[in-house]
Amino acid sequence: MFSVFEDTIQLTTSGEGDIINLTPFIMEVIDKSEIKTGVLNLFVEGSTAAVTTIEYESGVLMDFKEALSKIAPENIAYSHDMAWGDGNGRSHVKAAIIGPSLEIPIRSSKPALGVWQQPVLVELDVKEKRNRRIHCTVTGIKKETEIKT
């Protein structure tokens, strides 16, 4: 039977550059959904955070942060900062480039990810810490239920 399941992951980040591995959180969502074959959609609220996949390894994480700092560096003027004075113009630019959503196929009740591929939340806001909500929608075919006699 086709089914839709909704849940929310709530996390507190430690500020700009924090990258949180979402694998244990999505495994729990998929398990609760009872979907065997389908799709998990993740969507993070806010315009200064993003979700993507990456190899969650210290070297790759450092390289990723370095690349982002070259794409939207600290030391240039942002029109947003001039208008609002909050200093997070670069945060909005980085978040828009990475994106707020991610879809992951579900096969045999597991996320169909590569061995070195982990879904992550990327905190890009310049504030010290943020509370983030990631909306999870799982759609697909449920596991067969046993008929007890």
Helices and strands as residue ranges (DSSP letters): E 2-12, E 19-21, H 23-33, E 35-44, E 49-54, H 58-71, H 79-84, H 89-98, E 101-107, E 110-111, E 118-123, E 131-142
